[in-house]
Amino acid sequence: MATKYVYLFREGNASMRDLLGGKGAGLAEMTGIGAPVPPGFTITTEACNYYSANDDFPAGLLDQVFEALRDVEQATGKRFGDAENPLLVSVRSGAKFSMPGMMDTVLNLGLNAETKAALARLTGDQRFANDAYRRFIQLFGKIVLGVDGDRFEHVMDEVKAGREDQELSPDELNAIAARFKDIVRQDAGVEFPDDPVEQLKAAIIAVFKSWNGRRAVDYRRLNKISDSLGTAVNVQTMVFGNLGETSATGVAFSRNPSTGEKRLYGEYLINAQGEDVVAGIRTPRPISELEREMPDVYQQFITIANQLEAHYKDVQDMEFTVERGRLYMLQTRTGKRTGFAAVRIAVEMANEGVIDQATAVRRVEPAALDQLLHPTLKPEARAAAHLLARGLPASPGAATGKVVFDPDEAEQLASTGEMVILVRPETAPEDFHGMVAAQAVLTARGGMTSHAAVVARGMGKPCVAGASELRIDVAAGRFAANGTTINKGDYITVDGSTGDVLEGHIETEDPELSGDFEMLMEWADGFRQVKVRTNADTPNDASTARGFGAEGIGLCRTEHMFFEGSRIDAVREMIVAETQEERRAALAKIEPYQREDFAGIFRAMDGFPVTIRTLDPPLHEFLPHADEEIHDLAAKMGVAFGVLKGKIEALREANPMLGFRGCRLGMVYPEITEMQARAIFTAAKQVRAEGVTVLPEVMIPLVQTPEELENQGNIVRRMAEEVGFDGEYMVGTMIELPRAALMAGKIAEIAEFFSFGTNDLTQTAMGISRDDSGRFVPAYVERKVFPDDPFQVLDQEGVGQLVEIGTERGRATRPNLKVGVCGEHGGDPASVNFFVRTGLDYVSCSPYRVPIARLAAAQAALGEVVRDK
Amino acid sequence: MATKYVYLFREGNASMRDLLGGKGAGLAEMTGIGAPVPPGFTITTEACNYYSANDDFPAGLLDQVFEALRDVEQATGKRFGDAENPLLVSVRSGAKFSMPGMMDTVLNLGLNAETKAALARLTGDQRFANDAYRRFIQLFGKIVLGVDGDRFEHVMDEVKAGREDQELSPDELNAIAARFKDIVRQDAGVEFPDDPVEQLKAAIIAVFKSWNGRRAVDYRRLNKISDSLGTAVNVQTMVFGNLGETSATGVAFSRNPSTGEKRLYGEYLINAQGEDVVAGIRTPRPISELEREMPDVYQQFITIANQLEAHYKDVQDMEFTVERGRLYMLQTRTGKRTGFAAVRIAVEMANEGVIDQATAVRRVEPAALDQLLHPTLKPEARAAAHLLARGLPASPGAATGKVVFDPDEAEQLASTGEMVILVRPETAPEDFHGMVAAQAVLTARGGMTSHAAVVARGMGKPCVAGASELRIDVAAGRFAANGTTINKGDYITVDGSTGDVLEGHIETEDPELSGDFEMLMEWADGFRQVKVRTNADTPNDASTARGFGAEGIGLCRTEHMFFEGSRIDAVREMIVAETQEERRAALAKIEPYQREDFAGIFRAMDGFPVTIRTLDPPLHEFLPHADEEIHDLAAKMGVAFGVLKGKIEALREANPMLGFRGCRLGMVYPEITEMQARAIFTAAKQVRAEGVTVLPEVMIPLVQTPEELENQGNIVRRMAEEVGFDGEYMVGTMIELPRAALMAGKIAEIAEFFSFGTNDLTQTAMGISRDDSGRFVPAYVERKVFPDDPFQVLDQEGVGQLVEIGTERGRATRPNLKVGVCGEHGGDPASVNFFVRTGLDYVSCSPYRVPIARLAAAQAALGEVVRDK
């Protein structure tokens, strides 16, 4: 039997995307459920592939096309090329995935002098017919025959002489058509085809050829789409929304895509074509007015919309045309929606019984929850705002305030009730108090996991990082961005969800966590299997996260406490100490603070495990760098300025990320680990006496040999014993170096748990400093060398292998090894999906991402697979 | 049958190290070949293990001991504990590997009042007998009974009252023995045992227990030696070298261990015990004098030495004692030797037919060749020198000269014929000319692969790096080291083979490459299977390496050429260019230099492949940092100081090692790759026209995705075509990121060769910046957390996995993929051994390490396996 290359719309269905393309499958499905779709047919992707390989149609294709055409003729009562009642068609490409470079739609195919006359007769509108023919020549000439479109535009402009299209007379349109044909003759070297069959064949070939056009090929290559998919061709009866006051065209959603409200939402234009709605020349009317203007059509549309929504079990985004009072459906697809709408729609549809809870949980993009958790810009205000620059969307939410460059000043201004935005070239731990005081943080340098980004996310505060177009002059108190200068005290607005930096005070609106949200999260938790913990360094963060559903702390960074108040002085003394005695003396000053902080965190996480990481960052980070500050510290410590400066200089490192940090500190200065462990277990013992259920998990960072973990773990265990803590606790390690993942089998002989530190694992495996990534990673992402910023979305293909290897080898040694992740990726939906598939026990993320992780984990449990793009 | 726990010396042999320990197996082997070994027996390690597990002797052990003792009695004609002719024995521990914390030797066991009297009668020397008893009580008390040794010393000092041991009278010695017994009674709470059998049993138990002593256990843990090996116990008839003028003791080598000369080499003392030779109280005489003093003994010793050497087929290091004219052999083992001696001995023994060529090649430690290739300090001069500080032995060889701190000054002084040592906190590319001018380089910061180290090794110039005890004050023109201040112009001497920094002008001696060396290398090349290439950046380096046998260039760093002369100005212009046009203009200035350099290198490597790496380091490295220099550059470029400074500041990176470098530069600025590729192929075409056989291999650095390599490779291929180079060439990549190794299968779809950049691979896999490693890696090595500095010796267990994975996956995709290594490890013998086992095609190392790599590769081909310690 001959291969079937042509499917009438009524012969296909939604499952045939591979063969019919997305558009063809959709039209077929709509036809199948009885929606009034203008009749037509689809030529399969297989025919395209044959054409690509052989530069010729496959045998039988044209016969099948003509047969389908006869079927359409019967359905419409028109005939293709007929001088009495001609059938006009549109020809559209339609691959499985839409992509740029594919052929544009040719409308009104089938017109020539004869059929144009018939069209004029049938519509009683000579101007309409002449314009339709003019448009057809222009589209066909440009798209199918490859004539430069500017040549046609030039003629149009000349004849219009400043008038609008609509003001052209029928004769003028005829004259234009004639000149268009001349252009075709000159440029394409062919006579414009009058024969509709020739027109159709040429259009089909043009669609096939566009599959292998430069732009489409480049796009597929970049997006790793197979060249062998091919494109389908859709041939459909033309309908016209511009045939007078009883005609119209519009688009509508079956529910409100902004709010989720269950009510038709959309707009339409009387006497217009589809492109006019998009072009925005005339202002469309809200769909509700259609009820008054065309009550029957409206009722029919409502019915169809409900039917489509019920059929697809999701909100539909529909295109329709009314031709002289008769409704035609041209397209339906799943409607895009805001996070708010997504949650409401999912929950309501589940409650309506349209979908089940699992589907509702699957229906909401986890990342979309960000909108529900953070302030957003008012859309109108945003639209009118002046964009100063764009940086990385480092911590979501929008905020507005006065620009300050100095953290002390930020603190002082904020204390007087001012809203401020802290603007810095980059932030360091010593800027912490300024970040606390500010509404939002903006930096010119640093990536998604820079200090500013990490701290801001932890505080749930908006942050735009790495806005490299900013030229900040801290001393002068101003910054320049693309020609605009902003001075200290001027208002700016930052949107940490998009990375936008806007001039002036732009209004924001606060989110409200709806009952729908709570319901959805409850359903999600019903499916979720991995635990979701939080990264929190203070009792306050811990409480916030618990409110969002965190089930413990996956990462408490002990050093984030070091900058508060006067503690930093003791920390600095500890660092510059020359002897162990001096160091112990300084540590003794820090210990009470640590103990108190730990006690507060344990209380906030009563009943849940708390993973505390021992000191990790390079010591140099805690030291002052300006001479002034060094002078102050030297005076406080009673040492000479030169000595202290020399000491600080000696601690400087070429690549601090790969330097003297992590467990290396504790290996060389065991007294630091001793102090921290003692503080942990003293606090644990104390809160336990208060009746708090405390489950400390002490985590040693940057381990890569079992010896390191054994050495540091022994110190921790000795301290637990000395303190007399008799509760349960664990000692484990971060796996954040490639070598640690490779050696996981041996490390697990010592470790009771693993926590993948995917930030540092990404930095080392890929050789990319997150703080320096701004100079090439954006270019890499844009050119698809990387599918995503690897500090936002885990590089599953590469870094992911190390997570898999580490987990597998660790569990081979210790089958009950608890394995989690505490990098920034713990709050990224695609990454969470990967972690669930890899079999991790928990993910940990910043407090405000906990709901996102819960939802992503539930979806993963429901079998969703999200891979690297 | 009962387990055999006791072996007479004549029952064992050299292969029984596991059971008899190293010492026992050696004594057995010597006995077996008829050497005059004092009779004795060995208690097996199995007995020790039984004792460790059960805290008791295994059944039958004592019976076997007494039986063996009877055999010894028969052989010696003495009887254990006999009042007429008593047998005295030594008791020694002897595990498979010698280790600290094992029991010291107990001598003269079997003495008590009765046997002592017999000994005095038999020797006719009351004082000797009394002293022997005093020594026995002291040793036994301390070693077996655990009495604090100081207690005995204290008594000795008291009685001697300033006199020497020898001046003590027989009565005084008796009195001391009595007081020693009192101490034992008080401290150990037991009566000193008179019964020789009790003494023997106690000594055996003490040996067994020492196996599980704290020091031994710690040592084994640190060195990964199994606790289940156990130790053997050697019980041997005492012989005395201190029984008058016909007695003697000494040590000798069968050949000269310094020069390799085939002649007995050693020294001896008349009327002395073994420990006296070592203690150095009296000056021993050269062994040749023994011929005159004891001609018969000498002849017998010569015969035995020859016999042992012939038996073991290697130089023997022997201990002997002459008791009243009778020769006894106490130990023989393989003699340690210098690199010079090792080569001469191996070649001569092979020529003598003692060993075959393969054995000769195996016999020489590759690292020992360093001595033959670099100047060394005269040993006497070294011994007398004052050690100022010790750093890392970063580039071998010794050199002396005047201290200079400034590279310009070094150049200027050197041009007047002065020998200078360049001393810097650390070096940067802009110090290059100063390094060229200097005899050697000394830095306070940086590791084995710091800039100073890498460049110095490339030049074959001594370098001591990371001498962190130095406090360098460049401005003041001096440095302080452990209390000594050295000023500019003072002489110092550095030994890059040991890391020593010495005060003053210490004489060095130049090596001479002997015919033996050439012969050995020829033999080695006969066995070797992998190629040995060199890392060379200049025609001169390339020629040097070729002289050492390099078979091509594995790594030519294009950027090392950037600093010569005025080129750096053009390079800097290129870096700070704001537009592509400016950048192209600057690149056009650099291109002729590059072309010329490449042409010179191609000529030097006529017939061999030359791997050229495209630009790799972070651009910031090439920029000036001092305001002065920035002013100069700004003036030259005609831009404002502030603008240039801002630009330089903007290029600063937090972790340049993980920053904007490698192929990332070429991805963002393709015109750089274009220029370099054009220079390569223009040069290649030119020298090809001259008749040179040129095989360029263009290597793209820091690749981790196939897209990067494809992008850069396409540029390279396009340039080859544009230039019209029609010879063979390849495009490949460095594998120097963990992700690259993991993705090797996909990268090999594009890459024609891989070269493992194990320096960066080590930095990233282990998360250690080589420049910052000084603060903890030495401590890690000392504590055996790392077996070696991973930048010197490849971390086979961890980083090695990535080399294996990369090779395996790359070859799975492309079976004929050429795979090499160009990190510093390419010149390290253990690492070369690993690379050969992993199946690499070539290793590449700095010119002066080429012979070492050749030898190591030959040994690997001969099946030697060198693993991580």
Interface residues (C-beta under 8 A of the other chain):
Chain A: R471 G646 E653 A654 N655 P656 M657 L658 G659 F660 G662 R664 M667 V668 L702 Q704 T705 E707 E708 N711 E736 L737 P738 R739 L742 M743 D760 Q763 T764 A765 M766 G767 I768 S769 D771 D772 R775 F776 A779 Y780 R783 K784 V785 F786 D795 E797 G798 V799 Q801 L802
Chain B: R471 G646 E653 A654 N655 P656 M657 L658 G659 F660 G662 R664 M667 V668 L702 Q704 T705 E707 E708 N711 E736 L737 P738 R739 L742 M743 D760 Q763 T764 A765 M766 G767 I768 S769 D771 D772 R775 F776 A779 Y780 R783 K784 V785 F786 D795 E797 G798 V799 Q801 L802
